[in-house]
Amino acid sequence: MQDTTTDITQQGYVRFENASDGIATISFFHPNHNSLPSRLLQGLVDAFEAAGKDNTVKVIVLQSTEHRTFCAGASFDELVEINDLETGKRFFSGFGNVINAMRRCPKVIVGRVQGKAVGGGVGLLAATDICMATQYASVRLSELAVGFGPFVIGPAVERKVGIPAFIQLALNPSEWQTAAWAKEKGLFQEVFVSVEQLDAYIAHFTGNLSGYSSEALSELKKTFWRGTENWETLLAERAAISGRLALSEFTKKAIEAFKSKS
């Protein structure tokens, strides 16, 4: 088994493990509800690129660990430090870089979502090729409440749920949508009562996938993402929009108010 770990510290990590059966796992953790600061986002990019180049990998499971929350999105500690356009664009490009790495990766990516996902976390699970969750996996796009919007992750979310459902999420930043809603809209393909049932099904599903032709799976992956070839440019443009809006007084006050409550 190959085990590549990035940033194993109390401040989080990304781990890429490749088992001998062709099923790789990319896991991430952060003590703040599995939020993703820039260094962990880069760790995810590196992990997907490594898995994509590994000829022994047929399928990848993306998961978070050690917390009931799947992913709380981007780091507010970093967001509050944005003071210029270039820093803002670089910050918001973090999730865009991960989404593009997942899009380019020639291996099928299966999402395992054990709990709630907020903001960029919703974008992350939307960028998987197929996603399974528990009934506790509510979703919310919180960006508008702090002065910008889900611009960078928007194409990935809209691609899965369609424009009407994306609008519903984007314009209701304080409203959680249930896992059942997410399944109905296509964000999740299966929803299970417990984590145990989720893991059992993913083991069954990925076990089947690992027995299929690597070349066929790779060609299917290309067809899944057809029409997204412009995302390198598109997501960078969206990051610049968010970066500009994050400099507003509205955003500064909203972030400080949020942090004072946490």
Backbone as CSV, one residue per row, in Angstrom:
resi,resn,N_x,N_y,N_z,CA_x,CA_y,CA_z,C_x,C_y,C_z
1,MET,0.841,-1.201,0.000,0.000,0.000,0.000,0.873,1.246,0.000
2,GLN,0.582,2.182,-0.877,1.268,3.460,-0.882,0.538,4.403,0.063
3,ASP,1.278,5.129,0.893,0.683,6.072,1.840,1.472,7.361,1.772
4,THR,0.895,8.380,1.160,1.538,9.679,1.066,0.737,10.660,1.891
5,THR,1.357,11.263,2.912,0.653,12.157,3.810,1.239,13.557,3.719
6,THR,0.374,14.547,3.602,0.787,15.935,3.566,0.325,16.624,4.841
7,ASP,1.239,17.318,5.532,0.895,18.133,6.690,0.201,17.348,7.790
8,ILE,0.864,16.320,8.321,0.293,15.602,9.460,0.630,16.403,10.713
9,THR,-0.215,17.335,11.056,-0.052,18.154,12.245,-1.404,18.340,12.886
10,GLN,-1.407,19.017,14.009,-2.675,19.310,14.666,-3.516,20.271,13.850
11,GLN,-2.894,20.900,12.843,-3.637,21.840,12.013,-4.148,21.220,10.716
12,GLY,-4.186,19.906,10.665,-4.818,19.246,9.547,-3.860,18.518,8.633
13,TYR,-4.446,17.721,7.733,-3.627,16.943,6.805,-4.427,16.553,5.576
14,VAL,-3.704,16.137,4.554,-4.258,15.453,3.387,-3.484,14.163,3.234
15,ARG,-4.181,13.046,3.072,-3.534,11.751,2.910,-4.000,11.071,1.634
16,PHE,-3.039,10.552,0.883,-3.323,9.749,-0.306,-2.817,8.339,-0.042
17,GLU,-3.742,7.392,-0.012,-3.396,5.992,0.210,-3.877,5.176,-0.978
18,ASN,-2.986,4.366,-1.534,-3.328,3.528,-2.668,-3.219,2.061,-2.263
19,ALA,-4.358,1.407,-2.134,-4.373,-0.004,-1.769,-4.048,-0.862,-2.990
20,SER,-3.712,-2.110,-2.745,-3.301,-3.006,-3.827,-4.456,-3.406,-4.737
21,ASP,-5.705,-3.145,-4.315,-6.858,-3.514,-5.130,-7.240,-2.453,-6.149
22,GLY,-6.424,-1.402,-6.275,-6.709,-0.358,-7.252,-7.635,0.732,-6.751
23,ILE,-8.048,0.651,-5.490,-8.938,1.654,-4.903,-8.106,2.573,-4.017
24,ALA,-7.938,3.805,-4.444,-7.181,4.779,-3.672,-8.128,5.617,-2.826
25,THR,-7.603,6.140,-1.729,-8.372,7.012,-0.855,-7.614,8.312,-0.656
26,ILE,-8.304,9.426,-0.859,-7.758,10.740,-0.528,-8.585,11.285,0.623
27,SER,-7.932,11.481,1.763,-8.609,11.909,2.981,-8.068,13.258,3.422
28,PHE,-8.950,14.092,3.983,-8.493,15.367,4.538,-9.129,15.586,5.904
29,PHE,-8.400,16.350,6.722,-8.894,16.679,8.062,-8.393,18.049,8.474
30,HIS,-9.260,18.798,9.147,-8.862,20.030,9.828,-9.703,20.140,11.092
31,PRO,-9.087,20.552,12.201,-9.833,20.590,13.467,-11.011,21.554,13.475
32,ASN,-11.004,22.550,12.576,-12.125,23.477,12.488,-13.157,22.949,11.490
33,HIS,-13.876,21.918,11.903,-14.980,21.358,11.112,-14.554,20.964,9.698
34,ASN,-13.331,20.480,9.570,-12.804,20.071,8.263,-12.849,21.200,7.232
35,SER,-12.583,22.416,7.711,-12.406,23.522,6.763,-11.084,23.319,6.030
36,LEU,-10.894,24.068,4.942,-9.725,23.839,4.099,-8.941,25.129,3.858
37,PRO,-7.905,25.364,4.657,-6.995,26.478,4.362,-6.211,26.185,3.088
38,SER,-5.513,27.192,2.609,-4.845,27.094,1.308,-3.874,25.922,1.222
39,ARG,-3.134,25.660,2.286,-2.138,24.589,2.214,-2.789,23.217,2.078
40,LEU,-3.976,23.031,2.661,-4.665,21.757,2.496,-5.312,21.661,1.119
41,LEU,-5.783,22.785,0.596,-6.303,22.771,-0.773,-5.202,22.374,-1.752
42,GLN,-3.997,22.917,-1.552,-2.886,22.531,-2.423,-2.536,21.064,-2.216
43,GLY,-2.659,20.584,-0.977,-2.430,19.169,-0.715,-3.398,18.284,-1.477
44,LEU,-4.652,18.734,-1.607,-5.635,17.971,-2.386,-5.276,17.985,-3.866
45,VAL,-4.865,19.137,-4.377,-4.425,19.207,-5.783,-3.295,18.211,-6.028
46,ASP,-2.308,18.215,-5.158,-1.155,17.318,-5.302,-1.590,15.851,-5.245
47,ALA,-2.536,15.549,-4.346,-2.988,14.163,-4.188,-3.732,13.678,-5.426
48,PHE,-4.599,14.519,-5.985,-5.333,14.107,-7.188,-4.396,13.960,-8.385
49,GLU,-3.396,14.815,-8.462,-2.436,14.686,-9.556,-1.615,13.408,-9.408
50,ALA,-1.224,13.097,-8.171,-0.458,11.864,-7.937,-1.291,10.633,-8.254
51,ALA,-2.547,10.637,-7.822,-3.424,9.494,-8.086,-3.692,9.339,-9.570
52,GLY,-3.817,10.470,-10.270,-4.073,10.413,-11.701,-2.923,9.808,-12.489
53,LYS,-1.698,9.985,-11.981,-0.517,9.466,-12.671,-0.180,8.033,-12.269
54,ASP,-0.821,7.532,-11.237,-0.525,6.189,-10.722,-1.300,5.144,-11.528
55,ASN,-0.608,4.355,-12.303,-1.262,3.382,-13.182,-1.961,2.254,-12.428
56,THR,-1.659,2.107,-11.154,-2.313,1.049,-10.377,-3.652,1.502,-9.798
57,VAL,-3.937,2.799,-9.868,-5.186,3.332,-9.331,-6.278,3.275,-10.395
58,LYS,-7.425,2.726,-10.041,-8.570,2.697,-10.948,-9.694,3.630,-10.495
59,VAL,-9.849,3.771,-9.178,-10.927,4.581,-8.626,-10.420,5.253,-7.357
60,ILE,-10.912,6.466,-7.100,-10.498,7.244,-5.931,-11.720,7.527,-5.061
61,VAL,-11.583,7.315,-3.762,-12.614,7.724,-2.809,-12.131,8.996,-2.126
62,LEU,-12.923,10.069,-2.208,-12.613,11.315,-1.519,-13.424,11.379,-0.241
63,GLN,-12.751,11.604,0.879,-13.450,11.640,2.157,-12.750,12.597,3.120
64,SER,-13.523,13.066,4.111,-12.928,13.766,5.241,-13.000,12.836,6.440
65,THR,-12.201,13.139,7.470,-12.101,12.225,8.605,-12.139,12.993,9.926
66,GLU,-12.330,12.245,10.993,-12.184,12.721,12.366,-13.203,13.773,12.790
67,HIS,-14.217,14.038,11.996,-15.218,15.028,12.369,-16.549,14.679,11.716
68,ARG,-17.627,15.060,12.372,-18.959,14.781,11.818,-19.270,15.635,10.592
69,THR,-18.639,16.799,10.489,-18.833,17.670,9.334,-17.975,17.187,8.174
70,PHE,-18.549,17.135,6.975,-17.742,16.772,5.815,-16.738,17.868,5.498
71,CYS,-17.234,19.101,5.325,-16.326,20.202,5.019,-17.032,21.531,5.258
72,ALA,-16.382,22.387,6.062,-16.947,23.701,6.378,-16.516,24.782,5.401
73,GLY,-15.840,24.392,4.331,-15.462,25.360,3.311,-14.096,25.966,3.543
74,ALA,-13.924,27.173,3.030,-12.620,27.842,3.087,-12.331,28.363,4.493
75,SER,-11.084,28.718,4.714,-10.631,29.207,6.008,-10.999,30.670,6.213
76,PHE,-11.803,30.954,7.237,-12.154,32.338,7.548,-10.937,33.098,8.068
77,ASP,-10.011,32.418,8.711,-8.800,33.078,9.196,-8.012,33.667,8.031
78,GLU,-7.978,32.960,6.911,-7.289,33.476,5.733,-8.125,34.541,5.028
79,LEU,-9.428,34.340,4.997,-10.319,35.279,4.311,-10.225,36.677,4.918
80,VAL,-10.171,36.746,6.230,-10.151,38.049,6.895,-8.840,38.784,6.663
81,GLU,-7.797,38.076,6.215,-6.496,38.691,5.980,-6.351,39.243,4.559
82,ILE,-7.364,39.081,3.718,-7.283,39.574,2.339,-7.351,41.102,2.329
83,ASN,-6.318,41.734,1.774,-6.265,43.203,1.732,-5.970,43.764,0.351
84,ASP,-5.820,42.892,-0.658,-5.582,43.374,-2.013,-6.157,42.381,-3.008
85,LEU,-6.334,42.836,-4.241,-6.998,42.022,-5.257,-6.243,40.739,-5.571
86,GLU,-4.926,40.813,-5.678,-4.151,39.638,-6.050,-4.235,38.562,-4.977
87,THR,-4.148,38.974,-3.713,-4.288,38.010,-2.610,-5.680,37.396,-2.608
88,GLY,-6.687,38.225,-2.879,-8.054,37.725,-2.928,-8.259,36.714,-4.037
89,LYS,-7.728,37.017,-5.220,-7.856,36.083,-6.339,-7.150,34.769,-6.028
90,ARG,-5.962,34.856,-5.434,-5.209,33.648,-5.084,-5.960,32.805,-4.050
91,PHE,-6.544,33.467,-3.060,-7.309,32.762,-2.029,-8.490,32.011,-2.643
92,PHE,-9.287,32.700,-3.437,-10.490,32.079,-3.996,-10.172,31.083,-5.112
93,SER,-8.973,31.159,-5.648,-8.574,30.162,-6.642,-8.298,28.804,-6.015
94,GLY,-8.185,28.750,-4.691,-7.853,27.491,-4.021,-8.818,26.375,-4.346
95,PHE,-10.110,26.611,-4.159,-11.090,25.575,-4.473,-11.190,25.362,-5.980
96,GLY,-10.998,26.419,-6.766,-11.006,26.255,-8.219,-9.894,25.338,-8.689
97,ASN,-8.728,25.453,-8.063,-7.615,24.575,-8.429,-7.924,23.118,-8.099
98,VAL,-8.595,22.884,-6.970,-8.958,21.511,-6.608,-10.002,20.964,-7.579
99,ILE,-11.008,21.760,-7.882,-12.053,21.317,-8.809,-11.445,20.976,-10.164
100,ASN,-10.536,21.813,-10.646,-9.906,21.530,-11.930,-9.015,20.298,-11.863
101,ALA,-8.349,20.080,-10.729,-7.535,18.870,-10.581,-8.412,17.628,-10.601
102,MET,-9.585,17.706,-9.995,-10.527,16.582,-10.007,-11.086,16.362,-11.406
103,ARG,-11.364,17.460,-12.091,-11.895,17.389,-13.459,-10.876,16.759,-14.404
104,ARG,-9.611,17.135,-14.256,-8.562,16.627,-15.134,-8.122,15.211,-14.780
105,CYS,-8.314,14.810,-13.561,-7.863,13.495,-13.112,-8.536,12.399,-13.940
106,PRO,-7.783,11.488,-14.539,-8.380,10.470,-15.416,-9.069,9.329,-14.671
107,LYS,-9.035,9.354,-13.352,-9.646,8.285,-12.557,-11.021,8.711,-12.046
108,VAL,-11.936,7.769,-11.933,-13.265,8.052,-11.390,-13.135,8.382,-9.906
109,ILE,-13.771,9.481,-9.487,-13.712,9.936,-8.096,-15.080,9.742,-7.452
110,VAL,-15.098,8.992,-6.359,-16.325,8.718,-5.614,-16.299,9.529,-4.328
111,GLY,-17.331,10.330,-4.097,-17.399,11.128,-2.881,-18.061,10.368,-1.750
112,ARG,-17.477,10.472,-0.553,-18.056,9.902,0.670,-18.344,11.066,1.621
113,VAL,-19.617,11.351,1.843,-20.009,12.531,2.610,-20.766,12.090,3.856
114,GLN,-20.109,12.192,5.007,-20.696,11.698,6.242,-21.537,12.729,6.982
115,GLY,-21.353,14.025,6.636,-22.065,15.065,7.370,-22.200,16.334,6.558
116,LYS,-22.478,17.426,7.237,-22.799,18.689,6.586,-21.671,19.216,5.709
117,ALA,-22.068,19.936,4.665,-21.110,20.594,3.774,-21.568,22.034,3.565
118,VAL,-20.621,22.963,3.685,-20.915,24.386,3.561,-20.006,25.004,2.504
119,GLY,-20.550,25.913,1.703,-19.733,26.699,0.785,-18.851,25.855,-0.104
120,GLY,-17.541,26.065,0.030,-16.589,25.324,-0.790,-16.686,23.829,-0.618
121,GLY,-17.163,23.379,0.541,-17.353,21.948,0.749,-18.391,21.368,-0.192
122,VAL,-19.422,22.169,-0.505,-20.440,21.739,-1.474,-19.814,21.664,-2.863
123,GLY,-18.954,22.623,-3.180,-18.258,22.583,-4.463,-17.373,21.367,-4.590
124,LEU,-16.740,20.998,-3.492,-15.849,19.837,-3.499,-16.620,18.557,-3.790
125,LEU,-17.741,18.353,-3.111,-18.494,17.117,-3.350,-19.165,17.141,-4.725
126,ALA,-19.497,18.344,-5.208,-20.090,18.448,-6.546,-19.096,18.084,-7.636
127,ALA,-17.806,18.218,-7.344,-16.775,17.923,-8.344,-16.409,16.445,-8.403
128,THR,-16.963,15.638,-7.518,-16.755,14.193,-7.646,-17.567,13.680,-8.827
129,ASP,-17.227,12.509,-9.316,-17.971,11.945,-10.441,-19.275,11.309,-9.994
130,ILE,-19.261,10.749,-8.792,-20.468,10.184,-8.202,-20.317,10.301,-6.700
131,CYS,-21.397,10.607,-5.995,-21.281,10.966,-4.588,-22.330,10.251,-3.749
132,MET,-21.883,9.664,-2.644,-22.759,8.971,-1.697,-22.702,9.699,-0.356
133,ALA,-23.815,9.672,0.392,-23.865,10.432,1.631,-24.736,9.743,2.669
134,THR,-24.656,10.251,3.895,-25.596,9.832,4.931,-26.746,10.828,4.985
135,GLN,-27.764,10.493,5.744,-28.919,11.368,5.904,-28.579,12.669,6.647
136,TYR,-27.398,12.721,7.244,-26.968,13.898,7.992,-26.221,14.905,7.115
137,ALA,-26.101,14.614,5.849,-25.288,15.435,4.948,-26.095,16.582,4.342
138,SER,-26.510,17.511,5.178,-27.182,18.710,4.694,-26.174,19.605,3.982
139,VAL,-26.667,20.463,3.090,-25.785,21.337,2.313,-26.275,22.778,2.371
140,ARG,-25.313,23.698,2.269,-25.656,25.132,2.311,-24.555,25.920,1.618
141,LEU,-24.945,26.898,0.814,-23.995,27.838,0.215,-24.112,29.152,0.988
142,SER,-23.132,29.429,1.807,-23.200,30.539,2.758,-22.577,31.842,2.258
143,GLU,-22.020,31.833,1.059,-21.170,32.925,0.608,-21.862,34.296,0.579
144,LEU,-23.104,34.337,0.134,-23.792,35.627,-0.005,-23.905,36.346,1.339
145,ALA,-24.000,35.591,2.409,-24.146,36.183,3.741,-22.916,36.959,4.177
146,VAL,-21.776,36.685,3.550,-20.548,37.390,3.924,-20.032,38.298,2.807
147,GLY,-20.899,38.631,1.862,-20.569,39.700,0.943,-20.109,39.327,-0.445
148,PHE,-20.012,38.036,-0.738,-19.683,37.653,-2.122,-20.665,36.565,-2.542
149,GLY,-20.258,35.602,-3.312,-21.183,34.560,-3.762,-20.419,33.308,-4.130
150,PRO,-21.114,32.216,-4.418,-20.448,30.953,-4.789,-20.000,30.967,-6.246
151,PHE,-19.153,31.937,-6.573,-18.757,32.127,-7.970,-17.823,31.020,-8.466
152,VAL,-16.806,30.695,-7.670,-15.810,29.719,-8.122,-16.393,28.316,-8.179
153,ILE,-17.118,27.931,-7.148,-17.681,26.575,-7.105,-18.975,26.464,-7.893
154,GLY,-19.523,27.610,-8.288,-20.817,27.615,-8.966,-20.915,26.696,-10.174
155,PRO,-19.937,26.712,-11.103,-20.046,25.829,-12.259,-20.141,24.355,-11.891
156,ALA,-19.400,23.928,-10.861,-19.449,22.516,-10.455,-20.795,22.169,-9.843
157,VAL,-21.326,23.070,-9.004,-22.621,22.810,-8.368,-23.739,22.849,-9.397
158,GLU,-23.720,23.875,-10.239,-24.765,24.016,-11.265,-24.766,22.833,-12.224
159,ARG,-23.583,22.319,-12.534,-23.474,21.166,-13.428,-24.214,19.958,-12.864
160,LYS,-24.219,19.811,-11.532,-24.881,18.664,-10.904,-26.377,18.899,-10.660
161,VAL,-26.740,20.071,-10.172,-28.121,20.266,-9.700,-28.991,21.057,-10.672
162,GLY,-28.377,21.727,-11.662,-29.135,22.556,-12.580,-29.261,23.987,-12.068
163,ILE,-29.644,24.888,-12.944,-29.710,26.312,-12.609,-30.738,26.622,-11.518
164,PRO,-32.006,26.125,-11.591,-32.981,26.483,-10.545,-32.534,26.091,-9.136
165,ALA,-32.001,24.885,-8.976,-31.562,24.449,-7.650,-30.336,25.228,-7.194
166,PHE,-29.440,25.571,-8.126,-28.277,26.380,-7.772,-28.714,27.762,-7.292
167,ILE,-29.679,28.338,-7.970,-30.215,29.638,-7.546,-30.804,29.536,-6.138
168,GLN,-31.547,28.469,-5.888,-32.127,28.265,-4.563,-31.051,28.224,-3.485
169,LEU,-29.966,27.514,-3.752,-28.866,27.444,-2.796,-28.163,28.789,-2.640
170,ALA,-27.869,29.435,-3.763,-27.075,30.663,-3.733,-27.799,31.811,-3.052
171,LEU,-29.119,31.884,-3.205,-29.891,33.005,-2.653,-30.447,32.726,-1.263
172,ASN,-30.131,31.561,-0.697,-30.570,31.216,0.658,-29.358,30.807,1.495
173,PRO,-28.448,31.759,1.756,-27.184,31.401,2.404,-27.325,30.908,3.839
174,SER,-28.445,31.163,4.482,-28.621,30.718,5.866,-29.493,29.467,5.980
175,GLU,-29.938,28.952,4.853,-30.900,27.839,4.847,-30.228,26.535,4.451
176,TRP,-30.336,25.529,5.320,-29.808,24.197,5.021,-30.789,23.441,4.133
177,GLN,-30.246,22.731,3.151,-31.041,21.799,2.357,-30.652,20.386,2.776
178,THR,-31.639,19.518,2.884,-31.412,18.178,3.419,-30.687,17.280,2.415
179,ALA,-30.179,16.175,2.927,-29.548,15.183,2.058,-30.554,14.631,1.056
180,ALA,-31.811,14.494,1.495,-32.855,14.010,0.587,-33.057,14.995,-0.569
181,TRP,-33.038,16.292,-0.250,-33.134,17.320,-1.293,-31.953,17.196,-2.251
182,ALA,-30.760,17.042,-1.686,-29.552,16.944,-2.516,-29.603,15.724,-3.428
183,LYS,-30.161,14.633,-2.945,-30.300,13.449,-3.794,-31.322,13.700,-4.905
184,GLU,-32.415,14.329,-4.568,-33.447,14.628,-5.562,-32.897,15.504,-6.686
185,LYS,-31.995,16.425,-6.335,-31.437,17.350,-7.326,-30.231,16.786,-8.071
186,GLY,-29.709,15.625,-7.633,-28.595,14.998,-8.345,-27.231,15.234,-7.733
187,LEU,-27.179,15.948,-6.606,-25.892,16.180,-5.956,-25.368,14.895,-5.321
188,PHE,-26.277,14.127,-4.726,-25.968,12.794,-4.204,-26.669,11.752,-5.062
189,GLN,-26.001,10.614,-5.252,-26.635,9.516,-5.980,-27.306,8.525,-5.035
190,GLU,-26.769,8.402,-3.815,-27.364,7.525,-2.808,-27.252,8.203,-1.446
191,VAL,-28.257,7.979,-0.596,-28.233,8.496,0.770,-28.572,7.357,1.718
192,PHE,-27.777,7.220,2.784,-27.921,6.094,3.706,-28.212,6.577,5.122
193,VAL,-28.808,5.699,5.897,-29.214,6.027,7.262,-28.004,6.233,8.168
194,SER,-26.956,5.477,7.955,-25.805,5.525,8.853,-24.488,5.538,8.073
195,VAL,-23.424,5.926,8.765,-22.087,5.890,8.176,-21.691,4.459,7.832
196,GLU,-22.086,3.523,8.679,-21.766,2.113,8.444,-22.366,1.625,7.124
197,GLN,-23.619,1.996,6.875,-24.256,1.603,5.616,-23.590,2.307,4.429
198,LEU,-23.247,3.574,4.631,-22.555,4.322,3.580,-21.246,3.638,3.207
199,ASP,-20.448,3.294,4.207,-19.147,2.681,3.945,-19.282,1.294,3.309
200,ALA,-20.287,0.560,3.745,-20.493,-0.772,3.169,-20.847,-0.669,1.688
201,TYR,-21.691,0.306,1.348,-22.075,0.439,-0.058,-20.902,0.935,-0.898
202,ILE,-20.140,1.904,-0.374,-18.996,2.409,-1.130,-17.978,1.300,-1.371
203,ALA,-17.767,0.447,-0.370,-16.842,-0.680,-0.548,-17.336,-1.606,-1.653
204,HIS,-18.647,-1.859,-1.666,-19.241,-2.707,-2.704,-19.121,-2.041,-4.079
205,PHE,-19.472,-0.765,-4.143,-19.492,-0.035,-5.412,-18.086,0.083,-6.005
206,THR,-17.126,0.506,-5.185,-15.760,0.678,-5.685,-15.098,-0.666,-5.991
207,GLY,-15.489,-1.690,-5.250,-14.982,-3.026,-5.551,-15.393,-3.466,-6.945
208,ASN,-16.629,-3.175,-7.316,-17.086,-3.475,-8.671,-16.314,-2.649,-9.709
209,LEU,-16.169,-1.346,-9.440,-15.477,-0.475,-10.391,-14.044,-0.927,-10.630
210,SER,-13.386,-1.380,-9.568,-11.981,-1.763,-9.699,-11.782,-2.979,-10.594
211,GLY,-12.861,-3.696,-10.881,-12.766,-4.856,-11.755,-12.972,-4.541,-13.223
212,TYR,-13.289,-3.294,-13.526,-13.546,-2.907,-14.903,-12.275,-2.393,-15.582
213,SER,-12.366,-2.200,-16.877,-11.242,-1.735,-17.680,-10.829,-0.314,-17.289
214,SER,-9.545,-0.138,-16.993,-9.026,1.194,-16.660,-9.215,2.160,-17.819
215,GLU,-8.980,1.651,-19.037,-9.109,2.509,-20.214,-10.557,2.938,-20.419
216,ALA,-11.480,2.007,-20.225,-12.898,2.335,-20.382,-13.338,3.353,-19.341
217,LEU,-12.892,3.171,-18.101,-13.242,4.117,-17.038,-12.696,5.511,-17.340
218,SER,-11.476,5.563,-17.853,-10.869,6.845,-18.189,-11.615,7.541,-19.322
219,GLU,-12.022,6.771,-20.324,-12.776,7.357,-21.433,-14.149,7.837,-20.970
220,LEU,-14.763,7.076,-20.058,-16.045,7.521,-19.496,-15.879,8.828,-18.746
221,LYS,-14.805,8.937,-17.985,-14.535,10.153,-17.225,-14.487,11.358,-18.158
222,LYS,-13.861,11.201,-19.318,-13.794,12.297,-20.280,-15.182,12.727,-20.732
223,THR,-16.054,11.747,-20.964,-17.403,12.094,-21.418,-18.202,12.769,-20.309
224,PHE,-17.963,12.376,-19.056,-18.672,13.001,-17.936,-18.408,14.512,-17.886
225,TRP,-17.169,14.899,-18.240,-16.756,16.292,-18.077,-16.707,17.057,-19.398
226,ARG,-17.274,16.482,-20.444,-17.280,17.178,-21.728,-18.007,18.517,-21.601
227,GLY,-17.441,19.547,-22.199,-18.045,20.874,-22.137,-17.474,21.758,-21.038
228,THR,-16.519,21.225,-20.278,-15.928,22.012,-19.186,-14.479,22.422,-19.489
229,GLU,-14.097,22.308,-20.729,-12.700,22.553,-21.091,-12.258,23.994,-20.808
230,ASN,-13.197,24.906,-20.678,-12.858,26.316,-20.428,-12.760,26.651,-18.943
231,TRP,-12.856,25.650,-18.075,-12.918,25.938,-16.635,-11.620,26.494,-16.069
232,GLU,-10.478,26.207,-16.671,-9.232,26.789,-16.175,-9.352,28.313,-16.173
233,THR,-9.850,28.853,-17.276,-10.025,30.298,-17.390,-11.237,30.778,-16.604
234,LEU,-12.345,30.052,-16.721,-13.597,30.467,-16.086,-13.456,30.575,-14.571
235,LEU,-12.888,29.564,-13.923,-12.799,29.585,-12.470,-11.826,30.655,-11.983
236,ALA,-10.794,30.941,-12.772,-9.869,32.027,-12.430,-10.590,33.374,-12.507
237,GLU,-11.426,33.538,-13.514,-12.211,34.776,-13.639,-13.184,34.918,-12.479
238,ARG,-13.806,33.813,-12.090,-14.737,33.842,-10.955,-13.996,34.162,-9.653
239,ALA,-12.775,33.644,-9.511,-11.981,33.921,-8.310,-11.668,35.408,-8.204
240,ALA,-11.432,36.049,-9.336,-11.145,37.485,-9.335,-12.370,38.282,-8.882
241,ILE,-13.559,37.837,-9.264,-14.783,38.506,-8.815,-14.913,38.413,-7.299
242,SER,-14.764,37.193,-6.768,-14.863,37.007,-5.324,-13.775,37.786,-4.595
243,GLY,-12.567,37.784,-5.143,-11.465,38.507,-4.524,-11.748,39.994,-4.408
244,ARG,-12.364,40.560,-5.430,-12.718,41.982,-5.387,-13.803,42.249,-4.348
245,LEU,-14.826,41.422,-4.333,-15.928,41.625,-3.394,-15.490,41.423,-1.942
246,ALA,-14.499,40.551,-1.734,-14.034,40.273,-0.373,-13.344,41.473,0.260
247,LEU,-12.987,42.473,-0.542,-12.352,43.670,-0.014,-13.361,44.677,0.524
248,SER,-14.638,44.408,0.340,-15.672,45.357,0.752,-15.791,45.456,2.264
249,GLU,-16.295,46.595,2.726,-16.522,46.788,4.152,-17.576,45.809,4.661
250,PHE,-18.546,45.494,3.804,-19.587,44.527,4.180,-18.956,43.190,4.569
251,THR,-18.043,42.695,3.729,-17.412,41.405,3.995,-16.560,41.461,5.260
252,LYS,-15.785,42.512,5.433,-14.936,42.622,6.618,-15.772,42.558,7.893
253,LYS,-16.867,43.305,7.920,-17.722,43.312,9.112,-18.419,41.970,9.310
254,ALA,-18.850,41.352,8.223,-19.547,40.066,8.321,-18.617,38.978,8.858
255,ILE,-17.373,38.955,8.397,-16.405,37.957,8.851,-16.078,38.156,10.325
256,GLU,-15.871,39.408,10.732,-15.562,39.684,12.128,-16.726,39.287,13.039
257,ALA,-17.960,39.537,12.568,-19.143,39.172,13.355,-19.233,37.655,13.494
258,PHE,-18.938,36.954,12.419,-18.978,35.491,12.445,-17.920,34.941,13.417
259,LYS,-16.719,35.473,13.324,-15.630,34.981,14.167,-15.877,35.280,15.645
260,SER,-16.536,36.381,15.925,-16.802,36.723,17.323,-17.813,35.777,17.971
261,LYS,-18.625,35.120,17.127,-19.620,34.166,17.643,-19.036,32.764,17.818
262,SER,-17.965,32.474,17.070,-17.420,31.113,17.077,-16.423,30.906,18.200
